[in-house]
Amino acid sequence: MKGGKTLIIIGVIVGIFGFIFHLQGQSILGPESSFMYSNPDWITYGIQIIIVGIIILAAGFLVIKKN
C-alpha cells in the first residue's frame, strides 16, 4: 500500500512539471529569458511528460487496488 501511495504522489508531481513545461513552451508561464519559453519543442515534451505522469499515477492506483 505504501508503494502505491508513493507512485501516486510521484505521478502527480511529474504531471505538474509536464504541465508547467507545456505552458512555458506556449509562452504562458515562466521568465522570457528561459530556453523553454516560446519553444515549440517544450510544448510536445510537456505533453509527453504529462502522459508519463498519468501512467505512473495509474500504476499507483493499480498497486493499491491489488492490495
PDB file of N, CA, C and O in Angstrom:
ATOM      1  N   MET A   1       0.825  -1.194   0.000  1.00  0.00           N
ATOM      2  CA  MET A   1       0.000   0.000   0.000  1.00  0.00           C
ATOM      3  C   MET A   1       0.865   1.252   0.000  1.00  0.00           C
ATOM      4  O   MET A   1       0.545   2.233  -0.671  1.00  0.00           O
ATOM      5  N   LYS A   2       1.965   1.219   0.754  1.00  0.00           N
ATOM      6  CA  LYS A   2       2.831   2.392   0.816  1.00  0.00           C
ATOM      7  C   LYS A   2       3.438   2.693  -0.550  1.00  0.00           C
ATOM      8  O   LYS A   2       3.576   3.857  -0.927  1.00  0.00           O
ATOM      9  N   GLY A   3       3.800   1.648  -1.291  1.00  0.00           N
ATOM     10  CA  GLY A   3       4.364   1.834  -2.624  1.00  0.00           C
ATOM     11  C   GLY A   3       3.370   2.480  -3.577  1.00  0.00           C
ATOM     12  O   GLY A   3       3.751   3.286  -4.426  1.00  0.00           O
ATOM     13  N   GLY A   4       2.103   2.130  -3.436  1.00  0.00           N
ATOM     14  CA  GLY A   4       1.067   2.708  -4.288  1.00  0.00           C
ATOM     15  C   GLY A   4       0.887   4.193  -4.038  1.00  0.00           C
ATOM     16  O   GLY A   4       0.753   4.979  -4.975  1.00  0.00           O
ATOM     17  N   LYS A   5       0.885   4.572  -2.767  1.00  0.00           N
ATOM     18  CA  LYS A   5       0.755   5.994  -2.431  1.00  0.00           C
ATOM     19  C   LYS A   5       1.954   6.782  -2.943  1.00  0.00           C
ATOM     20  O   LYS A   5       1.814   7.908  -3.420  1.00  0.00           O
ATOM     21  N   THR A   6       3.127   6.180  -2.839  1.00  0.00           N
ATOM     22  CA  THR A   6       4.336   6.838  -3.336  1.00  0.00           C
ATOM     23  C   THR A   6       4.248   7.047  -4.841  1.00  0.00           C
ATOM     24  O   THR A   6       4.588   8.120  -5.340  1.00  0.00           O
ATOM     25  N   LEU A   7       3.795   6.034  -5.564  1.00  0.00           N
ATOM     26  CA  LEU A   7       3.649   6.163  -7.015  1.00  0.00           C
ATOM     27  C   LEU A   7       2.624   7.237  -7.383  1.00  0.00           C
ATOM     28  O   LEU A   7       2.818   7.978  -8.347  1.00  0.00           O
ATOM     29  N   ILE A   8       1.550   7.319  -6.626  1.00  0.00           N
ATOM     30  CA  ILE A   8       0.537   8.340  -6.894  1.00  0.00           C
ATOM     31  C   ILE A   8       1.121   9.736  -6.707  1.00  0.00           C
ATOM     32  O   ILE A   8       0.908  10.619  -7.538  1.00  0.00           O
ATOM     33  N   ILE A   9       1.851   9.933  -5.625  1.00  0.00           N
ATOM     34  CA  ILE A   9       2.468  11.239  -5.365  1.00  0.00           C
ATOM     35  C   ILE A   9       3.468  11.588  -6.463  1.00  0.00           C
ATOM     36  O   ILE A   9       3.484  12.715  -6.958  1.00  0.00           O
ATOM     37  N   ILE A  10       4.297  10.628  -6.841  1.00  0.00           N
ATOM     38  CA  ILE A  10       5.281  10.865  -7.903  1.00  0.00           C
ATOM     39  C   ILE A  10       4.576  11.169  -9.225  1.00  0.00           C
ATOM     40  O   ILE A  10       4.995  12.068  -9.954  1.00  0.00           O
ATOM     41  N   GLY A  11       3.524  10.439  -9.536  1.00  0.00           N
ATOM     42  CA  GLY A  11       2.774  10.672 -10.767  1.00  0.00           C
ATOM     43  C   GLY A  11       2.173  12.069 -10.828  1.00  0.00           C
ATOM     44  O   GLY A  11       2.196  12.717 -11.874  1.00  0.00           O
ATOM     45  N   VAL A  12       1.637  12.529  -9.705  1.00  0.00           N
ATOM     46  CA  VAL A  12       1.067  13.879  -9.652  1.00  0.00           C
ATOM     47  C   VAL A  12       2.161  14.926  -9.852  1.00  0.00           C
ATOM     48  O   VAL A  12       1.979  15.882 -10.605  1.00  0.00           O
ATOM     49  N   ILE A  13       3.288  14.746  -9.182  1.00  0.00           N
ATOM     50  CA  ILE A  13       4.396  15.703  -9.310  1.00  0.00           C
ATOM     51  C   ILE A  13       4.914  15.743 -10.747  1.00  0.00           C
ATOM     52  O   ILE A  13       5.134  16.821 -11.299  1.00  0.00           O
ATOM     53  N   VAL A  14       5.107  14.582 -11.345  1.00  0.00           N
ATOM     54  CA  VAL A  14       5.583  14.524 -12.736  1.00  0.00           C
ATOM     55  C   VAL A  14       4.572  15.204 -13.665  1.00  0.00           C
ATOM     56  O   VAL A  14       4.962  15.944 -14.568  1.00  0.00           O
ATOM     57  N   GLY A  15       3.291  14.959 -13.449  1.00  0.00           N
ATOM     58  CA  GLY A  15       2.255  15.591 -14.264  1.00  0.00           C
ATOM     59  C   GLY A  15       2.250  17.106 -14.134  1.00  0.00           C
ATOM     60  O   GLY A  15       2.073  17.817 -15.123  1.00  0.00           O
ATOM     61  N   ILE A  16       2.444  17.598 -12.918  1.00  0.00           N
ATOM     62  CA  ILE A  16       2.502  19.048 -12.701  1.00  0.00           C
ATOM     63  C   ILE A  16       3.695  19.654 -13.428  1.00  0.00           C
ATOM     64  O   ILE A  16       3.570  20.700 -14.065  1.00  0.00           O
ATOM     65  N   PHE A  17       4.851  19.001 -13.336  1.00  0.00           N
ATOM     66  CA  PHE A  17       6.026  19.500 -14.056  1.00  0.00           C
ATOM     67  C   PHE A  17       5.776  19.506 -15.566  1.00  0.00           C
ATOM     68  O   PHE A  17       6.152  20.457 -16.251  1.00  0.00           O
ATOM     69  N   GLY A  18       5.154  18.468 -16.078  1.00  0.00           N
ATOM     70  CA  GLY A  18       4.836  18.425 -17.502  1.00  0.00           C
ATOM     71  C   GLY A  18       3.915  19.563 -17.916  1.00  0.00           C
ATOM     72  O   GLY A  18       4.082  20.153 -18.983  1.00  0.00           O
ATOM     73  N   PHE A  19       2.940  19.865 -17.059  1.00  0.00           N
ATOM     74  CA  PHE A  19       2.014  20.967 -17.341  1.00  0.00           C
ATOM     75  C   PHE A  19       2.751  22.301 -17.353  1.00  0.00           C
ATOM     76  O   PHE A  19       2.503  23.145 -18.214  1.00  0.00           O
ATOM     77  N   ILE A  20       3.654  22.490 -16.400  1.00  0.00           N
ATOM     78  CA  ILE A  20       4.451  23.720 -16.351  1.00  0.00           C
ATOM     79  C   ILE A  20       5.322  23.844 -17.598  1.00  0.00           C
ATOM     80  O   ILE A  20       5.398  24.916 -18.197  1.00  0.00           O
ATOM     81  N   PHE A  21       5.980  22.755 -17.992  1.00  0.00           N
ATOM     82  CA  PHE A  21       6.822  22.785 -19.193  1.00  0.00           C
ATOM     83  C   PHE A  21       5.987  23.111 -20.434  1.00  0.00           C
ATOM     84  O   PHE A  21       6.419  23.866 -21.305  1.00  0.00           O
ATOM     85  N   HIS A  22       4.795  22.537 -20.500  1.00  0.00           N
ATOM     86  CA  HIS A  22       3.898  22.795 -21.624  1.00  0.00           C
ATOM     87  C   HIS A  22       3.535  24.281 -21.689  1.00  0.00           C
ATOM     88  O   HIS A  22       3.562  24.883 -22.762  1.00  0.00           O
ATOM     89  N   LEU A  23       3.199  24.862 -20.552  1.00  0.00           N
ATOM     90  CA  LEU A  23       2.843  26.283 -20.520  1.00  0.00           C
ATOM     91  C   LEU A  23       4.028  27.176 -20.865  1.00  0.00           C
ATOM     92  O   LEU A  23       3.857  28.206 -21.517  1.00  0.00           O
ATOM     93  N   GLN A  24       5.221  26.796 -20.438  1.00  0.00           N
ATOM     94  CA  GLN A  24       6.405  27.572 -20.798  1.00  0.00           C
ATOM     95  C   GLN A  24       6.650  27.515 -22.302  1.00  0.00           C
ATOM     96  O   GLN A  24       7.021  28.521 -22.907  1.00  0.00           O
ATOM     97  N   GLY A  25       6.452  26.378 -22.894  1.00  0.00           N
ATOM     98  CA  GLY A  25       6.623  26.251 -24.336  1.00  0.00           C
ATOM     99  C   GLY A  25       5.632  27.096 -25.119  1.00  0.00           C
ATOM    100  O   GLY A  25       5.920  27.529 -26.235  1.00  0.00           O
ATOM    101  N   GLN A  26       4.452  27.330 -24.527  1.00  0.00           N
ATOM    102  CA  GLN A  26       3.427  28.145 -25.174  1.00  0.00           C
ATOM    103  C   GLN A  26       3.554  29.626 -24.832  1.00  0.00           C
ATOM    104  O   GLN A  26       2.700  30.413 -25.240  1.00  0.00           O
ATOM    105  N   SER A  27       4.570  30.027 -24.109  1.00  0.00           N
ATOM    106  CA  SER A  27       4.805  31.425 -23.713  1.00  0.00           C
ATOM    107  C   SER A  27       3.743  31.944 -22.747  1.00  0.00           C
ATOM    108  O   SER A  27       3.450  33.140 -22.737  1.00  0.00           O
ATOM    109  N   ILE A  28       3.171  31.066 -21.942  1.00  0.00           N
ATOM    110  CA  ILE A  28       2.148  31.475 -20.985  1.00  0.00           C
ATOM    111  C   ILE A  28       2.743  31.667 -19.594  1.00  0.00           C
ATOM    112  O   ILE A  28       2.292  32.526 -18.836  1.00  0.00           O
ATOM    113  N   LEU A  29       3.742  30.879 -19.263  1.00  0.00           N
ATOM    114  CA  LEU A  29       4.296  30.860 -17.916  1.00  0.00           C
ATOM    115  C   LEU A  29       5.812  30.887 -17.984  1.00  0.00           C
ATOM    116  O   LEU A  29       6.416  30.324 -18.898  1.00  0.00           O
ATOM    117  N   GLY A  30       6.410  31.536 -17.023  1.00  0.00           N
ATOM    118  CA  GLY A  30       7.864  31.491 -16.916  1.00  0.00           C
ATOM    119  C   GLY A  30       8.549  32.754 -17.402  1.00  0.00           C
ATOM    120  O   GLY A  30       7.941  33.598 -18.060  1.00  0.00           O
ATOM    121  N   PRO A  31       9.812  32.866 -17.069  1.00  0.00           N
ATOM    122  CA  PRO A  31      10.566  34.048 -17.487  1.00  0.00           C
ATOM    123  C   PRO A  31      10.885  33.997 -18.989  1.00  0.00           C
ATOM    124  O   PRO A  31      11.126  32.928 -19.549  1.00  0.00           O
ATOM    125  N   GLU A  32      10.881  35.146 -19.611  1.00  0.00           N
ATOM    126  CA  GLU A  32      11.169  35.213 -21.044  1.00  0.00           C
ATOM    127  C   GLU A  32      12.608  34.838 -21.367  1.00  0.00           C
ATOM    128  O   GLU A  32      12.925  34.531 -22.516  1.00  0.00           O
ATOM    129  N   SER A  33      13.478  34.860 -20.367  1.00  0.00           N
ATOM    130  CA  SER A  33      14.882  34.515 -20.599  1.00  0.00           C
ATOM    131  C   SER A  33      15.125  33.001 -20.598  1.00  0.00           C
ATOM    132  O   SER A  33      16.232  32.550 -20.892  1.00  0.00           O
ATOM    133  N   SER A  34      14.100  32.223 -20.272  1.00  0.00           N
ATOM    134  CA  SER A  34      14.243  30.766 -20.208  1.00  0.00           C
ATOM    135  C   SER A  34      14.375  30.166 -21.605  1.00  0.00           C
ATOM    136  O   SER A  34      13.747  30.635 -22.554  1.00  0.00           O
ATOM    137  N   PHE A  35      15.197  29.125 -21.720  1.00  0.00           N
ATOM    138  CA  PHE A  35      15.343  28.443 -23.006  1.00  0.00           C
ATOM    139  C   PHE A  35      14.077  27.692 -23.400  1.00  0.00           C
ATOM    140  O   PHE A  35      13.909  27.338 -24.567  1.00  0.00           O
ATOM    141  N   MET A  36      13.181  27.444 -22.437  1.00  0.00           N
ATOM    142  CA  MET A  36      11.929  26.751 -22.731  1.00  0.00           C
ATOM    143  C   MET A  36      10.857  27.707 -23.249  1.00  0.00           C
ATOM    144  O   MET A  36       9.928  27.289 -23.939  1.00  0.00           O
ATOM    145  N   TYR A  37      10.989  28.977 -22.916  1.00  0.00           N
ATOM    146  CA  TYR A  37       9.950  29.962 -23.212  1.00  0.00           C
ATOM    147  C   TYR A  37       9.772  30.114 -24.719  1.00  0.00           C
ATOM    148  O   TYR A  37      10.737  30.359 -25.444  1.00  0.00           O
ATOM    149  N   SER A  38       8.555  29.970 -25.176  1.00  0.00           N
ATOM    150  CA  SER A  38       8.196  30.127 -26.580  1.00  0.00           C
ATOM    151  C   SER A  38       8.959  29.152 -27.483  1.00  0.00           C
ATOM    152  O   SER A  38       9.332  29.487 -28.607  1.00  0.00           O
ATOM    153  N   ASN A  39       9.182  27.946 -26.970  1.00  0.00           N
ATOM    154  CA  ASN A  39       9.891  26.917 -27.727  1.00  0.00           C
ATOM    155  C   ASN A  39       8.908  25.772 -27.998  1.00  0.00           C
ATOM    156  O   ASN A  39       8.504  25.079 -27.065  1.00  0.00           O
ATOM    157  N   PRO A  40       8.521  25.567 -29.250  1.00  0.00           N
ATOM    158  CA  PRO A  40       7.521  24.540 -29.568  1.00  0.00           C
ATOM    159  C   PRO A  40       7.920  23.127 -29.151  1.00  0.00           C
ATOM    160  O   PRO A  40       7.055  22.285 -28.911  1.00  0.00           O
ATOM    161  N   ASP A  41       9.220  22.864 -29.065  1.00  0.00           N
ATOM    162  CA  ASP A  41       9.647  21.534 -28.618  1.00  0.00           C
ATOM    163  C   ASP A  41       9.137  21.242 -27.215  1.00  0.00           C
ATOM    164  O   ASP A  41       8.756  20.111 -26.914  1.00  0.00           O
ATOM    165  N   TRP A  42       9.126  22.261 -26.352  1.00  0.00           N
ATOM    166  CA  TRP A  42       8.714  22.051 -24.967  1.00  0.00           C
ATOM    167  C   TRP A  42       7.212  21.881 -24.819  1.00  0.00           C
ATOM    168  O   TRP A  42       6.744  21.365 -23.804  1.00  0.00           O
ATOM    169  N   ILE A  43       6.451  22.309 -25.820  1.00  0.00           N
ATOM    170  CA  ILE A  43       5.019  22.007 -25.811  1.00  0.00           C
ATOM    171  C   ILE A  43       4.839  20.492 -25.914  1.00  0.00           C
ATOM    172  O   ILE A  43       4.065  19.894 -25.166  1.00  0.00           O
ATOM    173  N   THR A  44       5.559  19.887 -26.845  1.00  0.00           N
ATOM    174  CA  THR A  44       5.493  18.433 -27.039  1.00  0.00           C
ATOM    175  C   THR A  44       6.084  17.685 -25.851  1.00  0.00           C
ATOM    176  O   THR A  44       5.505  16.706 -25.380  1.00  0.00           O
ATOM    177  N   TYR A  45       7.232  18.144 -25.368  1.00  0.00           N
ATOM    178  CA  TYR A  45       7.856  17.489 -24.212  1.00  0.00           C
ATOM    179  C   TYR A  45       6.920  17.526 -23.005  1.00  0.00           C
ATOM    180  O   TYR A  45       6.794  16.541 -22.277  1.00  0.00           O
ATOM    181  N   GLY A  46       6.266  18.668 -22.801  1.00  0.00           N
ATOM    182  CA  GLY A  46       5.342  18.788 -21.676  1.00  0.00           C
ATOM    183  C   GLY A  46       4.205  17.787 -21.756  1.00  0.00           C
ATOM    184  O   GLY A  46       3.848  17.161 -20.758  1.00  0.00           O
ATOM    185  N   ILE A  47       3.637  17.637 -22.946  1.00  0.00           N
ATOM    186  CA  ILE A  47       2.548  16.668 -23.126  1.00  0.00           C
ATOM    187  C   ILE A  47       3.046  15.251 -22.865  1.00  0.00           C
ATOM    188  O   ILE A  47       2.361  14.458 -22.217  1.00  0.00           O
ATOM    189  N   GLN A  48       4.230  14.934 -23.365  1.00  0.00           N
ATOM    190  CA  GLN A  48       4.788  13.599 -23.141  1.00  0.00           C
ATOM    191  C   GLN A  48       5.036  13.347 -21.655  1.00  0.00           C
ATOM    192  O   GLN A  48       4.788  12.247 -21.161  1.00  0.00           O
ATOM    193  N   ILE A  49       5.522  14.352 -20.949  1.00  0.00           N
ATOM    194  CA  ILE A  49       5.775  14.210 -19.512  1.00  0.00           C
ATOM    195  C   ILE A  49       4.461  14.044 -18.758  1.00  0.00           C
ATOM    196  O   ILE A  49       4.390  13.268 -17.805  1.00  0.00           O
ATOM    197  N   ILE A  50       3.423  14.763 -19.170  1.00  0.00           N
ATOM    198  CA  ILE A  50       2.105  14.595 -18.548  1.00  0.00           C
ATOM    199  C   ILE A  50       1.617  13.156 -18.726  1.00  0.00           C
ATOM    200  O   ILE A  50       1.089  12.560 -17.788  1.00  0.00           O
ATOM    201  N   ILE A  51       1.790  12.605 -19.909  1.00  0.00           N
ATOM    202  CA  ILE A  51       1.370  11.219 -20.174  1.00  0.00           C
ATOM    203  C   ILE A  51       2.131  10.245 -19.281  1.00  0.00           C
ATOM    204  O   ILE A  51       1.544   9.303 -18.747  1.00  0.00           O
ATOM    205  N   VAL A  52       3.426  10.463 -19.116  1.00  0.00           N
ATOM    206  CA  VAL A  52       4.220   9.611 -18.217  1.00  0.00           C
ATOM    207  C   VAL A  52       3.696   9.731 -16.785  1.00  0.00           C
ATOM    208  O   VAL A  52       3.597   8.731 -16.074  1.00  0.00           O
ATOM    209  N   GLY A  53       3.362  10.950 -16.362  1.00  0.00           N
ATOM    210  CA  GLY A  53       2.800  11.147 -15.030  1.00  0.00           C
ATOM    211  C   GLY A  53       1.490  10.398 -14.845  1.00  0.00           C
ATOM    212  O   GLY A  53       1.247   9.819 -13.786  1.00  0.00           O
ATOM    213  N   ILE A  54       0.648  10.407 -15.865  1.00  0.00           N
ATOM    214  CA  ILE A  54      -0.625   9.681 -15.798  1.00  0.00           C
ATOM    215  C   ILE A  54      -0.381   8.175 -15.706  1.00  0.00           C
ATOM    216  O   ILE A  54      -1.079   7.477 -14.970  1.00  0.00           O
ATOM    217  N   ILE A  55       0.597   7.678 -16.443  1.00  0.00           N
ATOM    218  CA  ILE A  55       0.921   6.245 -16.385  1.00  0.00           C
ATOM    219  C   ILE A  55       1.410   5.861 -14.990  1.00  0.00           C
ATOM    220  O   ILE A  55       1.004   4.832 -14.450  1.00  0.00           O
ATOM    221  N   ILE A  56       2.277   6.682 -14.410  1.00  0.00           N
ATOM    222  CA  ILE A  56       2.771   6.413 -13.049  1.00  0.00           C
ATOM    223  C   ILE A  56       1.615   6.466 -12.056  1.00  0.00           C
ATOM    224  O   ILE A  56       1.523   5.629 -11.158  1.00  0.00           O
ATOM    225  N   LEU A  57       0.736   7.450 -12.219  1.00  0.00           N
ATOM    226  CA  LEU A  57      -0.433   7.584 -11.352  1.00  0.00           C
ATOM    227  C   LEU A  57      -1.322   6.347 -11.448  1.00  0.00           C
ATOM    228  O   LEU A  57      -1.779   5.830 -10.428  1.00  0.00           O
ATOM    229  N   ALA A  58      -1.567   5.873 -12.661  1.00  0.00           N
ATOM    230  CA  ALA A  58      -2.386   4.673 -12.855  1.00  0.00           C
ATOM    231  C   ALA A  58      -1.728   3.450 -12.226  1.00  0.00           C
ATOM    232  O   ALA A  58      -2.406   2.605 -11.642  1.00  0.00           O
ATOM    233  N   ALA A  59      -0.409   3.360 -12.347  1.00  0.00           N
ATOM    234  CA  ALA A  59       0.302   2.241 -11.720  1.00  0.00           C
ATOM    235  C   ALA A  59       0.127   2.281 -10.207  1.00  0.00           C
ATOM    236  O   ALA A  59      -0.034   1.238  -9.573  1.00  0.00           O
ATOM    237  N   GLY A  60       0.159   3.459  -9.634  1.00  0.00           N
ATOM    238  CA  GLY A  60      -0.051   3.595  -8.192  1.00  0.00           C
ATOM    239  C   GLY A  60      -1.436   3.132  -7.776  1.00  0.00           C
ATOM    240  O   GLY A  60      -1.590   2.445  -6.766  1.00  0.00           O
ATOM    241  N   PHE A  61      -2.449   3.510  -8.557  1.00  0.00           N
ATOM    242  CA  PHE A  61      -3.808   3.062  -8.246  1.00  0.00           C
ATOM    243  C   PHE A  61      -3.946   1.552  -8.394  1.00  0.00           C
ATOM    244  O   PHE A  61      -4.652   0.912  -7.614  1.00  0.00           O
ATOM    245  N   LEU A  62      -3.277   0.983  -9.385  1.00  0.00           N
ATOM    246  CA  LEU A  62      -3.328  -0.474  -9.559  1.00  0.00           C
ATOM    247  C   LEU A  62      -2.669  -1.204  -8.393  1.00  0.00           C
ATOM    248  O   LEU A  62      -3.164  -2.240  -7.950  1.00  0.00           O
ATOM    249  N   VAL A  63      -1.562  -0.671  -7.898  1.00  0.00           N
ATOM    250  CA  VAL A  63      -0.885  -1.290  -6.750  1.00  0.00           C
ATOM    251  C   VAL A  63      -1.793  -1.247  -5.531  1.00  0.00           C
ATOM    252  O   VAL A  63      -1.889  -2.227  -4.793  1.00  0.00           O
ATOM    253  N   ILE A  64      -2.458  -0.120  -5.315  1.00  0.00           N
ATOM    254  CA  ILE A  64      -3.365  -0.006  -4.166  1.00  0.00           C
ATOM    255  C   ILE A  64      -4.555  -0.955  -4.331  1.00  0.00           C
ATOM    256  O   ILE A  64      -4.957  -1.625  -3.379  1.00  0.00           O
ATOM    257  N   LYS A  65      -5.111  -1.007  -5.534  1.00  0.00           N
ATOM    258  CA  LYS A  65      -6.264  -1.876  -5.771  1.00  0.00           C
ATOM    259  C   LYS A  65      -5.896  -3.348  -5.617  1.00  0.00           C
ATOM    260  O   LYS A  65      -6.696  -4.143  -5.125  1.00  0.00           O
ATOM    261  N   LYS A  66      -4.681  -3.710  -6.041  1.00  0.00           N
ATOM    262  CA  LYS A  66      -4.226  -5.098  -5.946  1.00  0.00           C
ATOM    263  C   LYS A  66      -4.103  -5.537  -4.485  1.00  0.00           C
ATOM    264  O   LYS A  66      -4.389  -6.686  -4.147  1.00  0.00           O
ATOM    265  N   ASN A  67      -3.680  -4.625  -3.640  1.00  0.00           N
ATOM    266  CA  ASN A  67      -3.521  -4.960  -2.214  1.00  0.00           C
ATOM    267  C   ASN A  67      -4.830  -4.731  -1.548  1.00  0.00           C
ATOM    268  O   ASN A  67      -4.955  -4.943  -0.342  1.00  0.00           O
TER     269      ASN A  67
END
